[in-house]
Amino acid sequence: MTDFTTDTPMLRVRQAPPKREYYAYFGLIFLATLPLAFLTWTLTAARRMELPEKGPIAKAWTQARIITPHIFSA
């Protein structure tokens, strides 16, 4: 028989999600996609003779937001 009056309940320590690792990967992916985003933005602007709606930094940011969660879900 187990005596529950003297045992203290064991509490699990919650671990926070790996935010530092996520931000490190996000930063690396953002920096990697930035040159290609500048290139495609420049080519699109030259071909259409107008500035695209989204800038190159916004495009690189979007790509990093798409790619980084895929790495952590795998």
URLINKA-V44135 format. One record per pair of residues at least 4 apart in sequence whose C-alpha atoms are under 7 Angstrom apart, sorted by the first residue. I is the first residue (numbers start at 0). GAP is how many residues later the second one is. D is the distance in whole Angstrom. If there is no record, write none. Layout:
<<I & GAP & D> <I & GAP & D>>
This chain:
<<17 & 4 & 6> <18 & 4 & 6> <19 & 4 & 6> <20 & 4 & 6> <21 & 4 & 6> <22 & 4 & 6> <23 & 4 & 6> <24 & 4 & 6> <24 & 43 & 7> <25 & 4 & 6> <25 & 38 & 6> <25 & 42 & 6> <26 & 4 & 6> <27 & 4 & 6> <28 & 4 & 6> <28 & 35 & 6> <29 & 4 & 6> <29 & 30 & 6> <29 & 31 & 6> <29 & 34 & 5> <32 & 4 & 6> <32 & 27 & 5> <33 & 4 & 6> <33 & 23 & 7> <33 & 26 & 5> <34 & 4 & 6> <35 & 4 & 6> <36 & 4 & 6> <36 & 19 & 5> <36 & 22 & 6> <36 & 23 & 6> <37 & 4 & 6> <37 & 18 & 5> <38 & 4 & 6> <39 & 4 & 6> <40 & 4 & 6> <40 & 11 & 7> <40 & 15 & 6> <41 & 4 & 6> <42 & 4 & 6> <43 & 4 & 6> <43 & 8 & 7> <44 & 4 & 5> <44 & 5 & 5> <44 & 6 & 5> <44 & 7 & 6> <53 & 4 & 6> <53 & 5 & 7> <54 & 4 & 6> <55 & 4 & 6> <56 & 4 & 6> <57 & 4 & 6> <58 & 4 & 6> <59 & 4 & 6> <60 & 4 & 6> <61 & 4 & 6> <62 & 4 & 6> <63 & 4 & 6> <66 & 4 & 7> <67 & 4 & 7> <68 & 4 & 6> <69 & 4 & 6>>
